[in-house]
Amino acid sequence: MIILDKADIEECETVFHKKLKVKLKEKGIDGRISFLQDYLDYIIRKKTTLPPDFPTFCREIAGLDDRSGWIHITVWNQDSELKQFAESKGYECRVEHYD
């Protein structure tokens, strides 16, 4: 039997995906477009390269339901770059575990 302590569990945190809930500044397609514009601006100003899955990410954001102005994005850890981006651009957000 393997017994894990808290440090082991925290290291394994990224194994299970989570959902980043972001409240859009505007509801609907305009809010999703603004979100993508803000994300592209964030990436360019940080002088980082576009993620290899950027086109897929854009399609995902454009097609998401906005649940009363909130969108849910899959992330792999609590300190996701997407969470850092959302907080830096003034979006209300939180990370939750999938059930």
N, C-alpha and C positions, 0 to 999 in steps of 0.2 A: 504494500500500500504506500502511495506517495502522499506526503503531507506538504502542502504549500503554505508558506507564510505570506504575510501581507506584501512584502517586497517582491516575491515571486509573482503574485497576482497582479501587481501594478505593472511589472515588466510585460506580462501577457495581455495587458489591456488592449493593445492594438490588434489582437487576433480577431476580435469581434467587432463588426462594424456598428456604428451608431448613427443617429440621425441628428443633423444640425438643422434646427428650426430657425428660420430667418424671417422676420417681419419686414415685408417690402415697404418702401416709402410711399408707393402708390399701389393700388390694387390692379389686378389684371395684367394684360400684355405690356402696358406702359411701365408698370413696376418691374417686370422681368427684364425689359430692355434696359431700364436705368441700372438695374443690378448688374447686368452684363457689362454695360459701359463703365460702371464704377470698378468692376473687377479688372477689366482691361487697363484702365487708367492706373490702378494699383500695381499691376504687374509691370507696366512700362516705367512707372516712376521708381519702383524698387530695382529696376534694371535686371530683372530676372528673365529667364527664357520662358516662353509659353510652355505650359505642361503639354506633354505629347498627346494627351487625350482632350485638349482644349475644344476641338470641334464637337466631340461627343458631349462634353460638359455644356456647351452652348445649346445643343439640341435638347439636352435634358432640361435645362432651366427654361427654355422657351416652351416646352411641352408640359411642364409641371402644372398640376392643379394649384391654384392658390387658395388655401383654406382660410377664408376670412382675412386675406392679406398675408398669410404665412406660407412659405414654401419649405419643404423638407428635403434635405440633401444628404446623401450617404457620405459619411466620413469614417476614418479608421481610428482616430484618437481624439481625446479631449482638446488637445492643443493644435488642431488642424490649421493649416495655413488659411483655409477658407474662413475659419472662425476668427483668426487674427485679422483677416481682410475685413470681414463684416463689422467687427468691433471698431477698427480704425476708421471706417467710413460712416460710423454712427448708426448702423443697423442694430435693432434689438435682436438678440439671438441667444440660443441655449442649445446645449448638447444633451441628448437623451439616449439611453440604451434602448435597443430594440427589445421587444418582449419575446 
